[in-house]
Amino acid sequence: MQILITGGTGFIGRRLVAKLLSKGHRLTILSRQDAKDVRRLLTSEVKPVKSLSAVNPSVAFDAVINLAGEGVMDERWTPARKRQLLDSRVTLTSELVDLIERMESRPGCLISGSAIGFYGGREDAARLEESSESGDDFSAGLCVRWEQAAQRAEGLGVRVCLVRTGVVLHPGGGALHEMLPPFRLGIGGPLGSGKQIMSWIHMEDMVNSLLFLLETESAQGAFNATAPEAVSNKEYSKTLAAALNRPAFLTMPAMVLKLMLGESSEMVLKGQNVYPERLLSEGYEFAYPQLKPALAHLIDAPLEKK
């Protein structure tokens, strides 16, 4: 396939690009970085472009994968930062669909990123499936608008899959990367009450589920990219500590997190019990459906495979 990818140099994107190339796909990568830097980070096999305006509408892409977006937890949520988060997701996705509309030969599918933030921060452990209602906080509103921008491609005859991603586990980045140093020192532990539900997914399943949606022509609409076994933050902390043979008795008080992170602290002090109903019903089989073997694999894997 000829595939256009946004966010191909990111945490998930880099691993997805490697997998797609191993399957013989031809990739055009949208990135603000210089072409030589993109090729150095990924491989010389990819074709970098700096803007959507540089993509020739006469080129026939079989699929578009949209993973771009500023890190939600990278900075405090000031009004300016919220605008950046919206622009990097909603505005870019809207411009991407505008490009698809101009294409002489439209792609068969658009796989577009979203997040389980769609459901909003929850105090309870009620199971959330793709048919569950959206939340009413900033992260939920961001995801709703992000998805709406992508869904416009359906009116152009394009199959659209919206991927509501959970906490992606990999030692090379994301939450696990941030948690490993304190836990290895024996000073890790639950955040706040520890009762909030954490819906996670192993990086291997994250990448493979994207490939699955790309290759499954019946797949359309929203899909929760989370393992079937969500756990409480306290259970996650205990499991990670056990995998490292360390204690996990220290807690990070909610008040401290609120002072450090501001409004975005709700992302870690509240949770969502998200279940991948539609991925499973389409026939996807998780390599790591349970947390303990997932963490054991990620921590014990040779460095070059991380």
SVG drawing of the C-alpha trace seen along z (x, -y; Angstrom):
<svg xmlns="http://www.w3.org/2000/svg" viewBox="-24 -31 44 45">
<polyline fill="none" stroke="black" stroke-width="0.4" points="0.0,0.0 0.9,-3.6 0.2,-5.3 0.3,-8.9 1.1,-9.1 1.0,-12.1 2.7,-11.7 5.1,-9.1 8.0,-10.3 6.1,-10.1 6.0,-7.6 3.6,-5.2 4.3,-6.4 7.9,-5.3 7.0,-1.7 4.1,-1.6 6.4,-2.9 8.9,-0.2 6.1,2.5 4.6,1.1 7.9,1.0 8.6,4.6 5.4,5.5 6.5,3.7 4.3,0.6 5.5,-2.7 5.2,-5.6 5.0,-9.3 5.6,-11.0 4.2,-14.4 6.6,-16.0 7.7,-19.6 11.3,-18.2 13.8,-18.5 13.7,-15.6 17.2,-14.5 16.2,-14.4 13.1,-12.3 15.1,-9.8 17.7,-9.6 15.1,-9.0 13.1,-6.5 14.8,-5.3 15.8,-6.5 13.0,-4.3 10.3,-6.9 9.4,-10.1 9.1,-13.1 6.9,-16.1 6.9,-19.3 3.3,-20.3 0.0,-19.0 0.3,-21.6 3.4,-19.7 1.4,-16.5 0.4,-16.2 -3.4,-15.6 -2.7,-13.5 -0.8,-10.9 -3.0,-7.9 -2.8,-6.9 -4.4,-3.6 -4.7,-4.8 -4.1,-7.7 -3.1,-7.2 -3.4,-10.3 -1.5,-10.1 -0.3,-13.7 -0.9,-15.7 1.0,-17.6 1.6,-15.7 -1.4,-16.3 0.6,-16.0 3.7,-17.8 2.8,-21.2 0.2,-22.9 -3.1,-23.6 -2.9,-27.3 -5.4,-28.8 -2.5,-29.0 -1.6,-25.4 -5.2,-24.3 -5.3,-26.1 -2.1,-24.3 -3.6,-20.9 -6.7,-21.7 -4.8,-23.0 -2.4,-20.0 -5.4,-17.6 -8.6,-19.2 -7.2,-21.8 -4.7,-19.4 -7.3,-16.6 -9.7,-19.0 -6.9,-20.1 -6.1,-16.5 -9.7,-15.7 -9.7,-18.8 -6.6,-17.3 -8.5,-14.0 -11.4,-15.8 -9.0,-17.3 -7.3,-14.0 -8.0,-12.7 -8.1,-9.2 -9.3,-9.1 -7.8,-6.6 -9.8,-3.6 -9.5,-4.4 -8.6,-7.0 -7.3,-5.7 -7.4,-8.6 -6.2,-8.9 -8.3,-9.8 -8.0,-8.9 -10.0,-7.3 -10.1,-10.9 -13.3,-10.9 -15.1,-9.4 -13.9,-12.1 -12.4,-11.5 -14.5,-9.1 -14.7,-8.4 -16.4,-5.1 -15.4,-1.8 -18.3,-1.4 -17.3,0.3 -17.1,-1.9 -17.5,-0.6 -17.5,-2.5 -21.2,-3.2 -20.8,-4.9 -21.4,-8.7 -18.6,-11.2 -17.5,-13.1 -17.8,-16.8 -14.3,-17.9 -11.6,-19.5 -10.0,-16.2 -13.4,-14.8 -14.3,-17.9 -10.9,-17.8 -11.5,-14.1 -15.1,-14.8 -14.0,-17.6 -11.0,-15.5 -13.3,-12.7 -15.8,-14.9 -13.1,-16.4 -12.1,-12.9 -15.7,-11.7 -16.2,-14.2 -14.2,-11.9 -17.0,-9.4 -19.1,-11.8 -16.3,-11.5 -16.7,-7.7 -13.7,-6.9 -13.8,-4.2 -13.0,-5.9 -11.7,-4.2 -11.4,-6.3 -8.8,-4.9 -9.4,-5.8 -6.0,-5.0 -5.4,-4.2 -2.1,-4.4 0.4,-2.9 3.1,-0.9 6.7,-0.9 9.9,-1.7 11.0,-4.0 8.4,-6.7 5.0,-7.5 3.8,-6.7 6.0,-3.6 9.1,-5.5 8.3,-8.2 7.4,-5.7 10.4,-3.3 13.1,-5.5 11.2,-6.1 10.0,-2.5 13.4,-1.2 14.6,-3.3 11.8,-1.8 10.1,-5.2 7.2,-4.6 3.6,-4.1 0.0,-5.0 -1.2,-8.4 -3.8,-10.0 -6.3,-7.4 -5.0,-4.8 -8.6,-3.8 -8.8,-5.4 -9.0,-2.9 -6.2,-2.7 -6.9,-1.4 -3.6,-0.5 -2.3,1.3 1.1,2.9 2.9,1.1 2.9,4.3 -0.9,4.5 -1.2,0.8 0.8,1.2 -0.9,4.5 -4.4,3.1 -3.7,0.2 -2.5,2.7 -5.6,4.8 -7.9,1.9 -5.9,1.0 -6.4,4.5 -9.9,5.2 -12.3,3.7 -15.3,4.3 -13.8,2.2 -15.4,-1.3 -16.2,-3.8 -14.8,-4.1 -12.5,-1.4 -11.1,-1.4 -7.3,-0.6 -7.0,0.8 -6.3,4.2 -9.3,6.2 -8.0,6.0 -8.1,2.5 -6.7,2.2 -6.7,-0.4 -3.8,-2.7 -2.9,-0.9 -3.0,2.5 -0.8,1.2 1.7,-0.2 1.9,3.1 2.3,5.1 5.1,2.8 6.9,2.8 6.7,6.6 8.1,6.9 11.1,4.8 11.4,6.6 10.8,3.3 8.3,2.0 5.4,-0.3 4.3,-1.8 4.8,-5.5 1.9,-7.5 1.8,-10.8 -0.9,-12.9 -3.6,-14.3 -3.0,-17.8 0.7,-17.7 -0.3,-16.5 -2.9,-19.3 -0.3,-21.9 2.2,-20.5 0.0,-19.9 -3.0,-22.1 -6.2,-21.1 -4.4,-18.3 -3.9,-16.5 -7.5,-15.1 -6.0,-13.0 -4.1,-10.9 -6.4,-11.4 -9.5,-10.2 -9.7,-7.2 -11.8,-5.2 -12.6,-1.5 -12.4,-1.1 -13.1,2.2 -12.2,2.9 -15.5,4.4 -15.4,3.6 -11.8,4.7 -12.6,8.0 -15.9,8.4 -14.0,7.8 -11.7,10.6 -8.5,8.9 -6.5,11.1 -4.4,9.4 -0.9,10.6 -0.9,9.1 -4.4,9.0 -3.2,9.0 -0.9,6.5 1.5,8.8 2.9,10.6 2.8,7.3 5.0,5.5 7.3,8.6 7.9,8.6 8.5,4.8 10.9,4.8 12.8,7.9 13.0,7.4 16.6,6.8 17.4,3.1 17.6,3.2 14.1,4.4 12.6,1.6"/>
</svg>
